[in-house]
Amino acid sequence: MAHIIPFRGTLYDPATVGDVRKVVAPPYDIIDAAMQQSLHDRHPQNVIRLELGFEQAGDGPSSNKYTRAAAALRDWLRSGALHRDTQPAIYYHTIEYLPPYSPPGSATRLLKGFLATVELEEFGTGKIYPHENTRAAAKTDRLNLLEACRSNLSPIFSLYSDPTGSILTWLEQATASDKPRIDFRDDVGFRQRLWAVTNSVVLEKVVDAMKSAPLFIADGHHRYETALNYRRARRQQAGPGTQRTLQSYDSVMMLFAGLEDKGLTVLPTHRVLTTPLPAVATLKQTLAETFEIVPFPFQPATEERVRTQFLEALRTRGQSAPVFGLAVRDEPAYYLLELRGSHRPTSATSPRDRLDVSILQQQIINKFCPTTKEQEAIWYTKDDHEALNWVLGKTGTAALLLNATKVSEVQAVASAGERMPHKSTYFFPKPLTGLVMNVMEE
């Protein structure tokens, strides 16, 4: 069962640090070098100094970005910049946002969720399911940080099913008359609000309701696997004969959102090839064996209008069949690639192999980028127009556009014990780092 554990969160104290907006940060894996420097310069206690510090000349085992993060965390706790709550809580969290690439005048969405810790489970042994593969280098970095700071600085993002919305209703009722602990608009205009729920009756109801709920990791696979590795190491240090009681390192902080939440957005991740391709005629001949090809030719004066038609057709036709968009360098046309009926997955096909992203990988990527080197040269973007512009601007040799993976497909793959290909999903919005932290008791 999924064992949810209320915890004593560690939060910034506005009386000490000032505007909380200036000390939080996006998740580390979407921060580039320029943003890292900007966040570092923004505030002397911005969480980036913990989550993603700079390497320095002369760094070694005893002095490095991880030890500096640990020292800063201890100092901020002593100074009162960070304050640990006195009571265990579940933190109700909402994000009001505009989905990326929304047309002008679009309505905002509201993602609702809650933050708590959850007892770690080895994959395949309980009710916590991954859906994507991970890479070793990222896990090594995160483990070094966890060992130094002994804290979860940012939450893993997971999904659970609650068709009736009972859990969020209880949390909303518990906070209805309370002023949010945190309420601000972040750098991109999203409204971030957070309440602490400490009522023991409500906490017990949430914990009990979540016992039967499978959890599907939406984002943070590296951090979850890192937490498992950290737990194994700590248990090994404790020795095999140690009495087993639940320790702080046996759990990890998560943001839980409902699978049914209409405020949840899933974006596709498009592929842009950068390595040489065969001539267009040969390319189309090869693709025609598997796909029905629908051209959208254009001239410079009509490209914008045709692009809009092409993207609308991609979304519409993709509702009922695997359909991909294709743009090729120096080719004055966009193409829809609709998988022919004889090649479509059947009910006997595994959930993973039924995914559009898996079909794209097997039927297109592997054919035209057969080597590891060629596949590592692929660029990724969530923006339709950026992908197409990279090709029009001759940066890429071809763009392959996908429709977004459905949440139900993620659930099916994870429940079957399978993993999606790399860069299969992009859940949005991502929770900020630094709103609440889980500093482990030792």
HELIX and SHEET records of a PDB file:
HELIX    1   1 PRO A   14  VAL A   17  1                                   4    
HELIX    2   2 VAL A   20  LYS A   22  5                                   3    
HELIX    3   3 TYR A   28  ILE A   30  5                                   3    
HELIX    4   4 ALA A   33  ARG A   42  1                                  10    
HELIX    5   5 ILE A   48  GLU A   51  1                                   4    
HELIX    6   6 LYS A   65  SER A   79  1                                  15    
HELIX    7   7 ALA A  136  CYS A  149  1                                  14    
HELIX    8   8 SER A  166  THR A  175  1                                  10    
HELIX    9   9 SER A  200  MET A  210  1                                  11    
HELIX   10  10 HIS A  221  ALA A  238  1                                  18    
HELIX   11  11 SER A  248  ASP A  250  5                                   3    
HELIX   12  12 VAL A  280  ALA A  288  1                                   9    
HELIX   13  13 GLU A  303  ARG A  317  1                                  15    
HELIX   14  14 GLY A  341  HIS A  343  5                                   3    
HELIX   15  15 PRO A  351  ARG A  354  1                                   4    
HELIX   16  16 ASP A  356  LEU A  360  1                                   5    
HELIX   17  17 GLN A  361  ILE A  365  3                                   5    
HELIX   18  18 ASN A  366  PHE A  368  1                                   3    
HELIX   19  19 THR A  372  GLU A  376  1                                   5    
HELIX   20  20 ASP A  384  LEU A  392  1                                   9    
HELIX   21  21 VAL A  407  SER A  415  1                                   9    
SHEET    1   A 5 ILE A   4  ILE A   5  0                                        
SHEET    2   A 5 ARG A 109  GLU A 119 -1                                        
SHEET    3   A 5 ILE A  90  TYR A  97 -1                                        
SHEET    4   A 5 ARG A 191  VAL A 197 -1                                        
SHEET    5   A 5 ILE A 182  ARG A 185 -1                                        
SHEET    1   B 6 ILE A   4  ILE A   5  0                                        
SHEET    2   B 6 ARG A 109  GLU A 119 -1                                        
SHEET    3   B 6 SER A 251  GLY A 258 -1                                        
SHEET    4   B 6 ILE A 156  TYR A 160  1                                        
SHEET    5   B 6 LEU A 215  ASP A 219 -1                                        
SHEET    6   B 6 ILE A 128  TYR A 129  1                                        
SHEET    1   C 2 THR A  10  TYR A  12  0                                        
SHEET    2   C 2 LEU A  82  ARG A  84 -1                                        
SHEET    1   D 2 SER A 151  ASN A 152  0                                        
SHEET    2   D 2 ASN A 438  VAL A 439 -1                                        
SHEET    1   E 2 THR A 265  LEU A 267  0                                        
SHEET    2   E 2 TYR A 426  PHE A 428 -1                                        
SHEET    1   F 6 PHE A 291  PRO A 297  0                                        
SHEET    2   F 6 ALA A 333  LEU A 339 -1                                        
SHEET    3   F 6 VAL A 323  VAL A 328 -1                                        
SHEET    4   F 6 ALA A 398  LEU A 401 -1                                        
SHEET    5   F 6 HIS A 270  LEU A 273 -1                                        
SHEET    6   F 6 TRP A 379  THR A 381 -1                                        
END                                                                             
